[in-house]
Amino acid sequence: MLRSRVITSVILATLVLAALFAFPTTWLSVVLALLLLVAGGWENARLAGVENAAAQAAWILVLCIGGAALIWATHIPSAIPVMLGSATVGWLFLALWLHFPAFGRPAPTGGLPRFQPLKLIVIGLILLAAFVAISWLHFYSPWRVVFLLFIIAAADIGAFFTGHRFGGPKLAPVISPGKTWSGVAGGLVAAVATAAICAQLMPAIPLAPVSAALVAAVLVALSIFGDLLMSL
């Protein structure tokens, strides 16, 4: 399974890097919309109990219109900190949901999942925030997106191997039984080291190694909340 994961990851990484540097931001935003707003929106609707194909298509259309409006708003400099700041505050607020894992998990009725509008809206907003944030980063430089992806990959790889090697106390057994505190530590160390190295080697990264390491530490902390939230 590990070999298959490595091969798949290498192929996907090659395609992603090629797209980041080959496409201008406009076309990359179209690709992101297909991945996050169309494919992601379809999965979002299914997770929220929307089974009707027409309703799923309508939700995808809503997300695409919202994504287009957000991209248009990025042309207004004063709107960018409002959008991204609101997304960050919202992300931190959602971390409170982890203290109430039973909330938003209604029992299926009649053999079918019950419609959950809160889950539909929350995941939809997360998809929109990711869409506009990546597009905005790419506008400044594809290297900034690569920098972000390297931090994410390092955190995931470090957490996977450290967690499997050392195990130990569970991070949130009720929500995601496979995650451990040792995995958190391994992911944090790997991400911080990767960010510091990338800041030295990559162009267009306006961070010193120490600053990059601090950014990575914050991103890992936020990603832990996000990972558990999506598991929930």
C-alpha positions in Angstrom: 0.0 0.0 0.0 2.9 2.3 0.8 4.4 1.8 -2.7 1.1 2.6 -4.3 0.7 5.7 -2.3 4.2 6.9 -3.2 3.7 6.2 -6.9 0.3 8.0 -6.9 1.7 10.9 -5.0 4.7 11.4 -7.4 2.3 11.3 -10.4 -0.1 13.8 -8.8 2.7 16.1 -7.6 4.1 16.2 -11.1 0.7 17.1 -12.6 0.1 19.7 -9.9 3.5 21.4 -10.3 3.1 21.4 -14.1 -0.3 23.1 -13.8 1.0 25.7 -11.3 3.7 26.9 -13.6 2.1 26.3 -17.0 -1.3 28.0 -16.3 -1.8 31.7 -15.7 -3.9 32.5 -12.6 -7.2 32.8 -14.6 -6.8 29.3 -16.0 -5.6 27.8 -12.8 -8.7 29.3 -11.1 -10.8 27.3 -13.6 -9.0 24.1 -12.8 -9.4 24.8 -9.1 -13.1 25.5 -9.6 -13.5 22.1 -11.3 -11.6 20.4 -8.4 -12.9 22.3 -5.4 -16.2 23.7 -6.4 -17.5 21.1 -8.8 -16.0 17.8 -7.6 -15.7 19.1 -4.0 -19.2 20.5 -4.1 -20.7 17.3 -5.3 -19.0 15.4 -2.4 -20.1 18.2 -0.1 -23.7 17.7 -1.1 -23.5 13.9 -0.6 -22.0 14.3 2.8 -24.8 16.6 3.8 -27.4 14.1 2.7 -28.4 15.7 -0.6 -29.2 12.7 -2.8 -31.2 14.4 -5.6 -29.0 15.0 -8.7 -30.8 18.3 -9.5 -30.3 19.6 -6.0 -26.6 18.6 -6.1 -26.2 20.4 -9.4 -27.9 23.5 -8.0 -25.5 23.5 -5.0 -22.5 23.2 -7.3 -23.9 26.2 -9.3 -24.2 28.2 -6.1 -20.6 27.4 -5.2 -19.3 28.3 -8.7 -21.2 31.7 -8.6 -19.8 32.3 -5.1 -16.3 31.5 -6.3 -16.6 33.8 -9.3 -17.8 36.6 -7.0 -14.9 36.1 -4.6 -12.3 36.1 -7.4 -13.9 39.4 -8.7 -13.6 40.8 -5.1 -9.9 40.1 -5.0 -9.5 43.0 -7.5 -10.5 45.2 -4.6 -7.4 45.5 -2.3 -9.4 46.3 0.8 -11.6 43.2 0.4 -8.7 40.7 0.5 -7.9 41.0 4.3 -11.6 41.0 5.1 -12.2 37.8 3.1 -9.1 35.9 4.3 -9.4 37.3 7.8 -13.0 36.2 8.1 -12.1 32.7 6.8 -9.3 32.4 9.4 -11.6 33.5 12.2 -14.3 31.2 11.0 -11.8 28.3 10.9 -10.8 28.9 14.5 -14.4 29.2 15.5 -15.2 25.8 13.9 -12.5 24.2 16.1 -15.1 24.5 19.0 -17.2 21.9 17.1 -14.6 19.3 18.0 -15.7 19.5 21.7 -19.2 18.4 20.6 -18.6 15.4 18.3 -22.2 14.2 18.4 -23.5 17.6 17.1 -24.4 17.4 13.4 -24.5 13.7 13.3 -28.2 12.8 13.1 -29.2 9.2 12.8 -30.3 8.0 9.4 -34.0 8.0 8.9 -35.7 5.2 6.9 -32.4 3.9 5.7 -31.5 7.2 4.1 -29.1 9.9 5.4 -31.0 13.0 6.7 -30.4 16.3 5.1 -28.0 18.4 7.2 -28.0 22.0 6.0 -25.4 23.1 8.6 -22.9 20.6 7.2 -23.7 21.6 3.6 -23.0 25.3 4.3 -19.9 24.9 6.5 -18.1 22.6 4.0 -19.2 24.8 1.2 -17.7 27.9 2.8 -14.5 25.9 3.5 -14.3 25.0 -0.2 -14.8 28.6 -1.2 -12.2 29.9 1.2 -9.6 27.4 -0.1 -10.5 28.3 -3.7 -10.0 32.0 -3.4 -6.9 31.7 -1.1 -5.0 29.4 -3.5 -5.9 31.6 -6.5 -4.8 34.7 -4.6 -1.5 33.1 -3.6 -0.9 32.0 -7.2 -1.5 35.5 -8.5 1.6 36.7 -6.6 3.7 33.7 -7.5 3.3 30.0 -8.2 6.2 29.4 -5.8 4.0 30.5 -2.9 1.5 27.8 -3.6 4.4 25.3 -4.0 5.7 26.5 -0.6 2.3 25.9 1.0 1.9 22.4 -0.7 5.4 21.4 0.6 4.5 22.3 4.1 1.2 20.3 3.8 3.0 17.3 2.4 5.8 17.4 5.0 3.2 17.6 7.8 1.2 14.6 6.4 4.3 12.5 5.7 5.9 13.3 9.1 2.7 12.5 10.9 2.1 9.3 9.0 5.5 7.7 9.6 5.9 9.0 13.1 2.4 7.9 14.2 2.9 4.4 12.7 6.4 4.1 14.2 5.8 5.3 17.7 2.0 5.2 18.2 1.1 6.3 21.7 -1.8 8.3 23.1 -4.6 9.1 20.7 -5.3 12.6 19.7 -9.0 12.4 19.4 -10.2 8.8 19.6 -13.9 9.6 19.4 -13.4 11.6 16.1 -10.5 9.9 14.4 -9.0 6.8 16.2 -6.0 6.6 14.0 -4.4 10.0 14.9 -1.8 10.1 17.7 0.1 12.8 19.6 3.3 11.3 18.3 2.0 11.9 14.7 1.3 15.5 15.6 4.9 16.0 16.8 6.4 14.3 13.8 4.3 16.3 11.4 5.2 19.6 13.2 8.9 18.9 13.1 8.8 17.8 9.4 6.8 20.9 8.4 8.9 23.4 10.3 12.2 22.0 8.9 10.8 21.9 5.4 9.5 25.5 5.6 12.9 26.8 6.8 14.7 25.0 4.0 12.2 26.1 1.3 12.5 29.7 2.4 16.2 29.5 1.7 16.0 27.7 -1.6 12.7 28.9 -3.3 12.4 32.2 -5.1 9.5 34.6 -4.3 9.1 33.5 -0.7 9.3 36.7 1.3 10.2 35.0 4.6 13.4 34.3 6.5 13.9 30.7 7.6 12.9 31.4 11.2 9.8 33.3 10.0 8.9 30.5 7.6 9.3 27.9 10.4 6.9 29.9 12.6 4.4 30.2 9.7 4.6 26.4 9.2 4.0 25.8 12.9 0.8 27.9 12.8 -0.4 26.2 9.7 0.2 22.7 11.2 -1.8 23.7 14.3 -4.7 25.0 12.1 -4.5 21.9 9.9 -4.9 19.6 12.9 -8.2 21.3 13.7 -9.2 21.1 10.0 -8.2 17.4 9.6 -10.3 16.5 12.7 -13.2 18.7 11.6 -13.3 17.0 8.2 -13.1 13.6 9.9 -16.0 14.6 12.1 
